[in-house]
Amino acid sequence: MATNRSRRLRKKLCVDEFQELGFELTLNYKDGMAPADLEAFLEAFLRQAIEGNGLGYVGGEDYGFVCLGKRGSVSEEQRGQVEAWLKGRSELADFTVSPLMDVWYPENPINKPA
């Protein structure tokens, strides 16, 4: 694809200065967790860690992608808030939070701020 794109096209494609960032999340629960406890954890996770920080979550109970709840990028601060919330939870055996990455083109490097 051409690299000399109009501002309108760059915005539509979410590239260059319109790049949007998010992160991957993998959750591993403690053995023997009751289904009701898992459901309560997921509801609290979505309400407090995701919606409480203005984020959106796409995925399932053990793996997903976190992005901004509207157009734009997740900040390092928001990523850190989700990670801190997860660290305080006893339901998890462990979890992985990826570095920020391009939401639309994960193979692309993150643009440096101008």
C-alpha positions as CSV (number, residue, x, y, z in Angstrom):
1,M,0.0,0.0,0.0
2,A,1.2,3.5,-0.7
3,T,3.0,5.3,2.1
4,N,2.0,8.8,0.9
5,R,-1.5,8.8,2.4
6,S,-3.9,11.7,3.0
7,R,-4.6,12.7,6.6
8,R,-8.2,11.4,6.2
9,L,-7.0,8.0,5.0
10,R,-4.4,7.7,7.8
11,K,-7.2,8.4,10.3
12,K,-9.5,5.8,8.6
13,L,-6.8,3.2,8.6
14,C,-5.6,4.1,12.2
15,V,-2.0,4.5,11.2
16,D,0.8,7.0,11.8
17,E,-0.4,9.7,14.1
18,F,-3.8,7.9,14.5
19,Q,-2.3,4.6,15.7
20,E,-4.3,3.1,18.6
21,L,-2.6,1.1,21.4
22,G,-3.9,-1.7,23.6
23,F,-2.5,-4.8,25.4
24,E,-3.1,-8.5,25.6
25,L,-4.1,-10.2,28.8
26,T,-3.8,-13.9,29.9
27,L,-5.4,-15.0,33.1
28,N,-4.7,-18.3,34.9
29,Y,-7.0,-19.2,37.8
30,K,-6.3,-21.2,40.9
31,D,-7.3,-24.9,40.7
32,G,-10.7,-25.9,41.9
33,M,-12.3,-22.5,41.5
34,A,-16.1,-22.7,41.6
35,P,-18.0,-21.4,38.6
36,A,-19.9,-18.9,40.7
37,D,-16.5,-17.5,42.0
38,L,-15.2,-17.2,38.5
39,E,-18.3,-15.4,37.4
40,A,-18.0,-13.0,40.4
41,F,-14.4,-12.4,39.6
42,L,-15.1,-11.6,35.9
43,E,-17.9,-9.2,36.8
44,A,-15.7,-7.4,39.3
45,F,-12.8,-7.3,36.7
46,L,-15.0,-5.8,34.0
47,R,-16.7,-3.3,36.3
48,Q,-13.7,-2.1,38.3
49,A,-10.5,-2.7,36.3
50,I,-11.9,-2.3,32.8
51,E,-14.9,0.1,32.8
52,G,-13.6,1.9,35.8
53,N,-10.6,3.0,33.8
54,G,-12.5,3.8,30.6
55,L,-11.3,0.7,28.8
56,G,-12.9,-2.0,26.8
57,Y,-12.3,-5.8,26.9
58,V,-12.6,-8.3,24.0
59,G,-12.1,-11.9,24.8
60,G,-13.0,-14.7,27.1
61,E,-12.4,-15.7,30.7
62,D,-8.7,-16.6,30.2
63,Y,-7.4,-14.5,27.4
64,G,-8.4,-11.2,25.9
65,F,-7.4,-7.8,24.5
66,V,-7.8,-4.5,26.3
67,C,-8.3,-1.3,24.4
68,L,-9.7,2.1,25.0
69,G,-13.5,2.2,25.4
70,K,-13.7,4.9,22.6
71,R,-11.4,5.9,19.8
72,G,-7.8,6.3,21.0
73,S,-5.0,4.6,22.8
74,V,-4.6,3.0,26.2
75,S,-2.0,4.8,28.3
76,E,0.8,3.2,30.3
77,E,-0.9,4.5,33.4
78,Q,-4.2,2.7,32.5
79,R,-2.2,-0.5,31.7
80,G,-0.5,-0.2,35.1
81,Q,-3.9,0.2,36.9
82,V,-5.2,-3.0,35.4
83,E,-2.1,-4.8,36.3
84,A,-2.2,-3.5,39.9
85,W,-5.8,-4.5,40.2
86,L,-5.0,-8.1,39.0
87,K,-2.1,-8.3,41.5
88,G,-4.5,-7.7,44.3
89,R,-6.7,-10.7,43.4
90,S,-6.5,-14.0,45.2
91,E,-8.5,-15.9,42.5
92,L,-5.5,-15.8,40.1
93,A,-2.6,-18.3,40.1
94,D,-0.9,-15.9,37.7
95,F,-1.5,-13.6,34.8
96,T,0.4,-11.9,32.0
97,V,-0.1,-8.4,30.8
98,S,1.7,-7.6,27.5
99,P,3.4,-4.4,26.6
100,L,1.3,-1.8,24.7
101,M,0.9,-2.8,21.1
102,D,-0.9,-1.6,17.9
103,V,-4.6,-2.6,18.2
104,W,-5.2,-2.8,14.4
105,Y,-1.8,-3.9,13.2
106,P,-0.1,-5.9,16.0
107,E,3.0,-6.6,13.9
108,N,3.7,-2.9,13.5
109,P,6.0,-1.1,16.0
110,I,4.6,1.6,18.2
111,N,5.1,5.1,16.9
112,K,7.3,7.5,18.9
113,P,5.3,10.6,20.1
114,A,6.1,13.7,18.1
